[in-house]
Amino acid sequence: ARELARRGCKVVLAANEVPSINDVTAAELEDLLPRVAELDETFADAVKCGAIAVCSSGSDLPVIDLRRVSKRLAATVDDADFVILEGMGRAIETNLEAAFDCDALRIGMVKHPEVA
């Protein structure tokens, strides 16, 4: 997020509305931004100007159904130039074949033989 923002991109960090397994929630992520900003001036500047922001996905699952994200997230990323899906559930199990109107990067570690 820091490097993308430093290069002029607007970064939206989407996280679950409520806990699921060990995933961070949007509220927890919001609480972390100022703490990380204290450690890094570039990150702090990006948060301050809105280049890095947090948005709830509206989900409570370890996977993400892109057809059912929160209205706020859908509106926020409607004109995205690049999407990064992270995690086995979100990137591989549910969205490996998802089609986007922009470039997409899927990052996940396969931890279960059923998924491989």
C-alpha positions in Angstrom: 0.0 0.0 0.0 2.8 2.4 0.9 4.7 2.0 -2.3 1.6 2.2 -4.5 0.5 5.4 -2.7 4.1 6.8 -2.9 3.8 6.3 -6.7 0.6 8.3 -6.9 -2.0 5.6 -6.6 -5.1 5.8 -4.4 -5.1 2.6 -2.2 -8.3 1.2 -0.7 -7.7 -1.4 2.0 -10.8 -3.6 2.2 -11.4 -5.8 5.2 -14.2 -7.7 6.7 -16.9 -5.9 8.7 -16.7 -8.5 11.5 -14.1 -11.1 12.5 -13.6 -14.3 10.5 -11.0 -16.8 11.6 -7.9 -14.7 12.0 -8.6 -11.9 9.5 -8.3 -8.3 10.5 -11.6 -6.3 10.5 -12.0 -2.9 8.9 -12.3 -1.3 12.4 -9.1 -2.9 13.5 -7.4 -1.8 10.3 -8.6 1.8 10.9 -7.1 1.7 14.4 -3.8 0.4 12.9 -3.3 3.2 10.3 -2.3 6.0 12.8 0.0 3.6 14.6 1.8 2.7 11.4 1.8 6.3 10.4 3.8 7.1 13.5 6.6 4.8 12.2 6.8 6.0 8.6 6.5 9.6 7.3 5.6 8.4 3.7 2.8 6.3 5.0 1.6 9.1 7.3 1.5 11.5 4.4 -0.5 9.0 2.3 -3.0 8.5 5.0 -3.3 12.2 5.7 -4.1 13.1 2.1 -6.4 10.1 1.6 -4.2 8.1 -0.7 -4.5 5.2 1.7 -7.9 4.5 3.1 -9.9 1.7 4.7 -13.3 0.4 3.6 -15.4 -2.5 4.9 -16.1 -5.2 2.5 -19.4 -5.9 4.3 -18.4 -9.5 4.7 -18.0 -11.8 7.6 -16.5 -14.7 5.7 -12.9 -15.8 5.0 -13.8 -15.7 1.3 -15.3 -12.8 -0.7 -18.2 -12.9 -3.1 -17.5 -9.8 -5.2 -21.2 -9.7 -6.2 -22.1 -9.0 -2.5 -19.5 -6.4 -1.3 -20.8 -3.4 0.6 -22.3 -0.6 -1.5 -19.7 1.7 -0.1 -16.8 -0.6 -1.3 -18.4 -1.1 -4.7 -18.7 2.7 -5.2 -15.2 3.4 -3.9 -13.5 1.0 -6.2 -15.8 1.4 -9.2 -13.1 3.1 -11.3 -10.1 1.1 -10.0 -7.1 0.6 -12.2 -5.7 -2.3 -10.3 -7.1 -4.9 -7.9 -5.1 -7.1 -5.5 -6.9 -10.1 -3.9 -4.9 -11.5 -1.0 -5.3 -14.8 0.7 -6.2 -18.4 -0.2 -10.0 -17.9 0.3 -10.3 -14.5 -1.5 -7.7 -14.8 -4.2 -7.8 -18.5 -5.1 -10.9 -20.4 -3.8 -13.5 -17.8 -4.8 -12.0 -15.4 -7.4 -9.3 -17.2 -9.3 -11.3 -17.0 -12.5 -13.1 -13.6 -11.7 -13.0 -11.2 -14.6 -12.1 -7.5 -14.0 -12.2 -4.4 -16.1 -8.7 -3.6 -14.9 -5.5 -5.5 -14.1 -5.7 -7.9 -11.1 -3.2 -9.7 -9.0 -4.2 -12.7 -6.9 -1.8 -13.6 -4.1 -2.4 -16.6 -1.9 -0.7 -19.6 -0.3 -2.5 -22.9 -0.9 -2.8 -24.5 2.6 -5.3 -27.2 1.9 -4.9 -30.1 -0.5 -8.6 -29.7 -1.6 -7.8 -26.3 -2.9 -4.7 -27.4 -4.8 
